[in-house]
Amino acid sequence: MKANRRCFIVGAGDFFGFLQPPEAGDYLIAADGGYRALERLGYRPDLLIGDFDSLGQVPGDPSEPGEDGPSNMDNGNSFPVFGSREGGPSNMDNGNSFPALKPGQDGFGSHIDAGQIIRLPVRKDDTDIGAAVKIGLDKGFRDFRIYGGTGGRFAHTMANIQLLSHIAETGARAFLYGKNAVMTALKNGKLSFREGAAGYISIFSLADISRGVSISGLKYELENGILENTFSLGVSNEFLACPAHICVEEGTLLVIWEDDANRFLAT
């Protein structure tokens, strides 16, 4: 896999456009209703996955999926796709830049082939975005950008925050983009922002107890402290336009910042 390739996932939640759009070489997954958002923008996903309760139909197939309809999933751990495309080339492998299509081109579902679709059962353990994350991890991606994962039912936003924690547990990293905000989970690591960042930033413990927490370059600093998931000590901190660092030695933190500061994130 090409170094620094990112896996973009777009779900059926609130979508305000790409803060950092996909580039040539990135992998783009539409999770159910996220397909409509991508279609409006003229992006062709490498993969479409979902039970299609949000879309109401499988693109290119006028019939509705139905709760007990057929699924191309053999079991809860494998994700074969329709046709024989699995493991084959994607529309990014040729080096072309996004967007691959012009908005409004052709009809609904004309932008994707059957071999790029995974149809999930409605009754399942994973959310559509969760299933997309599993596929991205299986393909070796270590950098996830999740859009359309907030808004709507709050339970789904919470599920996607848990996904951030799950991805961090694997040693990969993920960013969840909401309205005017970006969030990530940080496990036993460090997150830094370059000089110039402004606005609010909040830091919570996703673990019961996160130890060795150090915060520097923000309005409220902390050295080798403890954050617990029962007390919101880290809410509403502020950037000071100087380099800022958040570190945790043991545990997992949820870090949320205003999207204007995202361009100062040190990668």
Secondary structure per residue as TSV (DSSP state, phi and psi in degrees):
chain	resnum	aa	ss	phi	psi
A	1	M	-	360.0	138.5
A	2	K	-	-62.2	134.5
A	3	A	T	-60.3	143.5
A	4	N	T	71.0	13.0
A	5	R	-	-68.5	141.2
A	6	R	-	-113.0	149.3
A	7	C	E	-105.9	112.3
A	8	F	E	-94.4	132.5
A	9	I	E	-126.0	128.5
A	10	V	E	-119.2	118.0
A	11	G	-	-98.3	-170.7
A	12	A	S	-90.9	4.7
A	13	G	S	-80.1	-162.6
A	14	D	-	-65.2	130.6
A	15	F	-	-130.2	121.8
A	16	F	-	-112.4	20.6
A	17	G	-	92.4	164.2
A	18	F	-	-79.6	124.6
A	19	L	S	-69.5	-40.6
A	20	Q	S	-130.5	103.6
A	21	P	-	-69.3	157.1
A	22	P	-	-60.0	149.4
A	23	E	-	-122.2	170.5
A	24	A	T	-55.3	131.7
A	25	G	T	99.4	-19.9
A	26	D	-	-75.9	163.5
A	27	Y	E	-115.7	128.4
A	28	L	E	-116.7	120.5
A	29	I	E	-115.6	129.6
A	30	A	E	-97.1	124.1
A	31	A	E	-100.3	104.1
A	32	D	T	50.7	-115.6
A	33	G	T	-63.6	-13.2
A	34	G	H	-62.3	-19.0
A	35	Y	H	-61.5	-38.5
A	36	R	H	-64.6	-41.2
A	37	A	H	-61.9	-42.9
A	38	L	H	-67.1	-38.7
A	39	E	H	-63.3	-39.8
A	40	R	H	-62.8	-34.6
A	41	L	H	-85.8	-10.0
A	42	G	T	88.1	17.3
A	43	Y	-	-92.4	136.9
A	44	R	-	-102.8	115.9
A	45	P	-	-72.6	152.5
A	46	D	S	-72.4	-27.0
A	47	L	E	-150.0	142.4
A	48	L	E	-121.0	125.9
A	49	I	E	-134.4	144.6
A	50	G	E	160.3	169.7
A	51	D	-	-90.6	-5.0
A	52	F	-	65.1	29.6
A	53	D	T	-76.1	-26.2
A	54	S	T	-80.6	-45.6
A	55	L	T	-71.9	-31.2
A	56	G	S	87.9	-13.2
A	57	Q	S	-163.0	160.0
A	58	V	-	-80.1	125.6
A	59	P	T	-51.9	131.5
A	60	G	T	87.3	-7.0
A	61	D	-	-124.8	112.3
A	62	P	-	-68.0	-16.1
A	63	S	S	-79.8	146.5
A	64	E	-	-80.9	149.7
A	65	P	-	-65.4	-41.4
A	66	G	-	77.6	141.1
A	67	E	T	-62.4	-35.6
A	68	D	T	-110.5	21.3
A	69	G	S	-71.9	173.6
A	70	P	-	-64.7	151.2
A	71	S	-	-129.9	148.9
A	72	N	S	-91.2	8.2
A	73	M	-	-87.6	124.6
A	74	D	S	-75.8	-35.7
A	75	N	B	-159.6	-175.5
A	76	G	T	-74.5	-7.9
A	77	N	T	-112.3	-9.6
A	78	S	B	-118.1	148.1
A	79	F	-	-131.9	63.4
A	80	P	-	-69.2	150.4
A	81	V	-	-101.9	163.4
A	82	F	S	-58.6	142.6
A	83	G	T	77.0	-154.8
A	84	S	T	-120.3	22.5
A	85	R	-	-79.4	-21.9
A	86	E	T	-52.9	127.6
A	87	G	T	85.1	-6.6
A	88	G	S	-88.4	-171.4
A	89	P	-	-70.3	151.1
A	90	S	-	-106.8	173.4
A	91	N	T	-74.9	-2.1
A	92	M	T	-97.1	-16.9
A	93	D	T	-66.3	-20.1
A	94	N	T	-84.7	0.7
A	95	G	-	84.6	1.3
A	96	N	-	-67.7	151.3
A	97	S	-	-89.3	152.6
A	98	F	S	-73.2	156.6
A	99	P	-	-76.8	150.7
A	100	A	-	-82.9	-19.6
A	101	L	S	-133.3	162.7
A	102	K	-	-90.5	140.4
A	103	P	T	-54.9	137.5
A	104	G	T	82.7	2.0
A	105	Q	-	-69.5	127.4
A	106	D	S	58.9	-161.7
A	107	G	S	-103.9	179.8
A	108	F	T	-60.9	128.8
A	109	G	T	86.0	-2.2
A	110	S	T	-79.1	-8.6
A	111	H	T	-91.5	1.4
A	112	I	S	-142.2	143.1
A	113	D	-	-91.0	157.2
A	114	A	G	-58.0	-33.4
A	115	G	G	-70.8	-6.0
A	116	Q	G	-105.2	13.4
A	117	I	E	-116.0	131.9
A	118	I	E	-115.1	120.0
A	119	R	E	-101.3	119.3
A	120	L	-	-98.8	152.8
A	121	P	-	-71.7	152.7
A	122	V	S	-66.0	-40.4
A	123	R	S	-86.2	103.8
A	124	K	-	-156.3	165.3
A	125	D	S	-83.7	-37.3
A	126	D	S	-88.5	146.4
A	127	T	-	-72.2	169.3
A	128	D	H	-62.4	-41.9
A	129	I	H	-66.5	-38.6
A	130	G	H	-61.0	-41.4
A	131	A	H	-64.5	-38.0
A	132	A	H	-64.0	-40.3
A	133	V	H	-61.4	-43.2
A	134	K	H	-58.8	-41.5
A	135	I	H	-65.3	-43.2
A	136	G	H	-60.0	-41.9
A	137	L	H	-65.5	-41.8
A	138	D	H	-61.8	-31.1
A	139	K	T	-82.4	-3.3
A	140	G	T	94.9	9.4
A	141	F	-	-73.0	142.9
A	142	R	-	-121.3	3.0
A	143	D	E	-137.5	112.4
A	144	F	E	-114.9	137.5
A	145	R	E	-122.6	111.0
A	146	I	E	-108.7	119.6
A	147	Y	E	-116.1	160.5
A	148	G	S	65.2	28.8
A	149	G	-	-113.1	9.6
A	150	T	S	-129.2	173.3
A	151	G	S	78.2	-178.7
A	152	G	S	63.9	-137.0
A	153	R	S	-69.8	124.2
A	154	F	H	-61.6	-29.2
A	155	A	H	-59.4	-34.7
A	156	H	H	-72.0	-35.0
A	157	T	H	-62.2	-43.9
A	158	M	H	-62.6	-40.0
A	159	A	H	-60.8	-37.9
A	160	N	H	-75.1	-29.3
A	161	I	H	-65.6	-39.9
A	162	Q	H	-63.3	-35.6
A	163	L	H	-61.9	-37.8
A	164	L	H	-57.5	-43.7
A	165	S	H	-64.3	-42.4
A	166	H	H	-61.1	-45.0
A	167	I	H	-63.4	-40.8
A	168	A	H	-62.2	-35.0
A	169	E	H	-61.7	-30.1
A	170	T	T	-80.4	-8.4
A	171	G	T	93.3	-2.9
A	172	A	-	-89.8	177.4
A	173	R	E	-130.0	153.6
A	174	A	E	-146.4	149.9
A	175	F	E	-125.6	132.1
A	176	L	E	-110.5	123.7
A	177	Y	E	-104.4	122.9
A	178	G	E	-119.3	-162.0
A	179	K	T	-74.0	110.5
A	180	N	T	61.3	22.3
A	181	A	E	-148.9	150.3
A	182	V	E	-129.7	142.8
A	183	M	E	-138.7	154.7
A	184	T	E	-149.4	161.5
A	185	A	E	-105.9	135.6
A	186	L	E	-121.1	114.8
A	187	K	E	-113.4	122.1
A	188	N	S	44.9	51.9
A	189	G	S	-156.9	-161.6
A	190	K	E	-137.1	140.7
A	191	L	E	-126.1	130.9
A	192	S	E	-129.5	150.1
A	193	F	E	-125.1	139.7
A	194	R	-	-77.5	170.0
A	195	E	T	-58.2	135.3
A	196	G	T	116.8	-15.3
A	197	A	-	-66.2	141.9
A	198	A	-	-140.3	163.5
A	199	G	S	103.1	-170.5
A	200	Y	E	-89.7	149.9
A	201	I	E	-143.5	134.5
A	202	S	E	-122.9	145.1
A	203	I	E	-131.8	120.4
A	204	F	E	-124.3	157.4
A	205	S	E	-93.0	124.6
A	206	L	S	-85.4	-29.5
A	207	A	S	-77.2	161.4
A	208	D	S	-53.4	-47.2
A	209	I	E	-138.5	129.3
A	210	S	E	-110.9	125.7
A	211	R	E	-110.9	160.2
A	212	G	E	64.1	39.4
A	213	V	E	-87.4	124.0
A	214	S	E	-125.9	132.1
A	215	I	E	-127.7	122.1
A	216	S	E	-134.6	152.5
A	217	G	S	81.4	5.0
A	218	L	B	-110.8	169.4
A	219	K	S	-59.3	-40.6
A	220	Y	S	-113.8	118.1
A	221	E	-	-105.0	162.3
A	222	L	E	-148.7	140.4
A	223	E	E	-126.1	118.4
A	224	N	E	50.5	46.9
A	225	G	E	-98.9	-172.5
A	226	I	E	-125.1	134.6
A	227	L	E	-118.4	139.5
A	228	E	E	-120.0	154.6
A	229	N	T	-82.1	8.6
A	230	T	T	-109.7	3.8
A	231	F	-	-146.8	127.1
A	232	S	-	-91.5	55.2
A	233	L	T	-60.2	-32.9
A	234	G	T	-91.8	12.1
A	235	V	T	-74.9	145.6
A	236	S	T	55.6	48.1
A	237	N	E	-79.4	174.5
A	238	E	E	-140.0	142.0
A	239	F	B	-71.0	152.8
A	240	L	-	-120.0	17.6
A	241	A	S	66.1	15.4
A	242	C	S	-116.9	166.2
A	243	P	-	-54.8	135.5
A	244	A	E	-127.7	146.6
A	245	H	E	-139.6	136.3
A	246	I	E	-122.9	124.7
A	247	C	E	-128.1	146.4
A	248	V	-	-139.4	128.5
A	249	E	S	-85.6	-35.8
A	250	E	B	-145.6	112.0
A	251	G	S	130.5	-176.2
A	252	T	E	-129.6	128.3
A	253	L	E	-108.6	146.3
A	254	L	E	-102.1	121.4
A	255	V	E	-116.1	126.9
A	256	I	E	-126.0	127.5
A	257	W	E	-135.8	159.8
A	258	E	E	-69.8	141.7
A	259	D	G	-63.8	-21.5
A	260	D	G	-62.0	-26.9
A	261	A	G	-82.1	-9.2
A	262	N	G	-63.0	-31.2
A	263	R	G	-69.9	-11.3
A	264	F	G	-99.4	4.4
A	265	L	B	-66.7	128.4
A	266	A	-	-84.7	125.0
A	267	T	-	-107.8	360.0
